[in-house]
Amino acid sequence: WRRHSYCQLSNIRKLKVKNFIRIVISYFLFSYSAFATTIPCIEDLGGGVNISDNTPIFNNAVTNYEAIKFCTTVTVGRYRFATEPNLIDKSFAIYGAIPNSPALTWIDRDYQPSSSTRGLFHFTNGQSYVNDLMILAKSGNGGAAISIVPKIGGNSAQSGINNCRITTSGGTWQHDIYVDGSNLTSPQGVRGLTIFNCM
């Protein structure tokens, strides 16, 4: 009886571990194929590392697509945001050039943020994904690199921030990553947010 019970318990533990591994793998697979449509590079829309301000191109991408990819690594150049981007009021994913690589894509915030909690990438509704970026405060003081602040009546769904570095050189951050779910009441708060390998 004891041997049989132990085997049952062991099998249950193995099943839980397998299920956990499946959940983790599913998250990353979903994170990198979250949207069925083709993900454009910002270069395809007129942006790039030699552009004085990528903000208008980024805003256009948020309006017309479900995801955007910055297709150049830090070894080649940096993407400058010279003005504050619009709020992201929909499910949207932002990708660096190479998934889960130490060769991150470099984003410069080069403006003064409008508030202490306003993110360079500021999500207010739906699924939010930010992957494989280095985000630097080149100028401006305060704000956040990434903010997830669902609006009243909005949701946070299943969101993720993966393989990101947040740093400064000339500017400062009030928050690296800012999350506020106080506008959500049913269910309460931001739920289902995964932050992995970020510093």
Secondary structure, DSSP 8 states (H G I E B T S, - for coil): -HHHHHHHHHHHHHHHHHHHHHHHHHHHHHHHS--SS---BGGGGT--TT-S--HHHHHHHHHH-SEEE----TTT-EEEE-S----B-S-EEEE-SSTT-SS-EEEEEES--SSTT-EEEEE-SS-EEEESEEEEEEE--S-EEEEE---TT----SEEEEEEEEEESSS--SEEEEE--TT-BTTBS--SEEEEEE-
